[in-house]
């Protein structure tokens, strides 16, 4: 091999070795870059823990409606003897209670409107949901449909002011007449009799017995705290929706505003029944 050949061979060897070293350096750089990307990805994929905002649970009223045994009233001897002879019928399960409840409610009232109200299924579950809504001032008509107001809502204008027609009050007469026809002492006795079933219905909504009692009494209070407005009521109109012009009236709960639309006399009659029911429940 000549000197020129040796020199060329040596140069080739140097080139190959240099290329290998360059490849190793590039691979190392790429590997480090990939590791850095992976580390960055892990930092992005695992965010810092964020403190959750505290959500305040709604306050559920609690109360205790006394049972007849706790009221301290002494029963006449004749009634006590009858109770010893005739045992009260056993309560059915909540799922099979409709006919049982309906038969006993029809003994309390056979009014046609009342009969229509209790024809629905799942009576006690619907009643529990309706009372729960009522305690918050809402009427859940889809849950427990009552008799709708008759006719159309009527207003009249005078000197640019919109007024609620007093004739609207009569639209609620059928419903109010049915409510005031119910003997509240009998309704209270029915409540105490079927109380275990009602507790089961409220329990399914997450309420304990004391909360159930508080919700029932709060629903009654919502009705009793509705103001009686005897003077004509001014309205405003927002698009197609009428509102009370008085901010104090417009800020009332939905059931209270519905009672206002039923008129002062109907409101008084409903409140008298609410008072009778509260007294019958608290003084069995």
Secondary structure, DSSP 4 states (H G I P E B T S, - for coil): --HHHHHHHHHHHHHHHHHHHHHHHHHHHHHHHHHHHHHHHHHHHSPPP-PPPP-PPPPPP---PPPGGGS-PPPPHHHHHHHHHSPPPPP--GGG-HHHHHHHHHHH---HHHHHHTTSSSHHHHHHHHHHHHHTT---TTTS--PPPPS---EEEETTEEEE-GGGGGGGHHHHHHHHHS-HHHHHHHHHHSHHHHHHHHHTTT--HHHHHHHHHHHHHHHHTS----S--EEEEETTEEEESSHHHHTS-HHHHHHHHH-HHHHHHHHHHHHHHHHHHH--
